[in-house]
Every structure is written in structure tokens, then in C-alpha cells.
Amino acid sequence: MAKEQRVRVNESVRAPQVRLISADGEQLGVVSADQALKIAQEAGLDLVEVAPNAAPPVCRVMDYGKYKYEQAKKLQEAKKKQAQTQVKEVKMRPKIDENDFQVKMRNVQRFLEERNRVKVTVQFRGREIAYAEAGERLLARVAETVQEMASVDAPPSRMGRLMHMILAPK
């Protein structure tokens, strides 16, 4: 969880004067902190500082436990709605057979449908590194095959014995 904000409640409200809001949202004006605390205790609720940086600080009469619970629920709901995108990787060799290519392409399409980014890697072994253009042709073929559902996020680049590109879903 992110850094938890410290909220001043009841006796920990330090300001001599506070702008008070009642439990039903009605503005009660600027009152002393002691008087505000007395009003909150008479209502059987807590005095919670909601805007400490205002002049004077804004305090509200509310049930602090319920307030904390609702804040936690809001945070949990926001976390649930957050989209988690991953980068999935598909590895190939420059001399890949047609059937193997089709299997790899089905995986790429499935990853893209799941709204994940896909890193397509061509791995060179031994003397295959001399035929880097075969790897470039293979990556171009992959990009052409999925052009309706993806765009090339990072064009083909070579790093030692690997050549890769990244596809992002449209």
C-alpha cells in the first residue's frame, strides 16, 4: 500500500480554531477546537481533520472507523480496476519450420488478445549470426502477420546473438 496519511482525530487536532462541518455536511462555521470536540462527543462521533493545510483547518464530525473502512475500500477498488500489462516473450530461430512458426504466431495472437505486449526474439546459434537478414525477414513476417491487431512498439534491434522487436496491442 502507498504511504498512509496520518489523519488527526479528536484530541490530536492541534489548531486553536477550526472550520467545522457537521455529520450531515452542514457548515457550522469557525469554532474553537475544544468546542468542536464537545459537539462531536455529544453526537457520539469523532472530530476528524479533513483539510489540515487550510486556514483555519477544516474538521468534520464523523465516525472515524467507518471513514477509514471506506477509504480502504476505495483504494482496493482502484487497485482492482488498474490494468496490469505484461511483456510476454516468444523465442524463434532463423531456420524455423512453417508449422512451428504457426504455433508461435498463435501464441503471439493469444498474448495480444489478452492485452499484453509481446517481445519476439530471434536467437542465432553458431554461424547463423552471419545471416542476420534472415532474422530481420522473420521479424518482418511476424509484424505483417499480426498487423491488424498489433503495432510495432520497438523496431527490430540486435544485441549480440539475439534480435528482438516488441509488439503492442492496438
Secondary structure, 3 states (H helix, E strand, C coil): CCCCCCCCEHHHCCCCEEEEECCCCCEEEEEEHHHHHHHHHHCCCEEEEEECCCCCCEEEEECHHHHHHHHHHHHHHHHHHCCCCCEEEEEECCCCCHHHHHHHHHHHHHHHHCCCEEEEEEECCHHHHHHHHHHHHHHHHHHHHCCCCEEEEEEEEEECCEEEEEEEEC
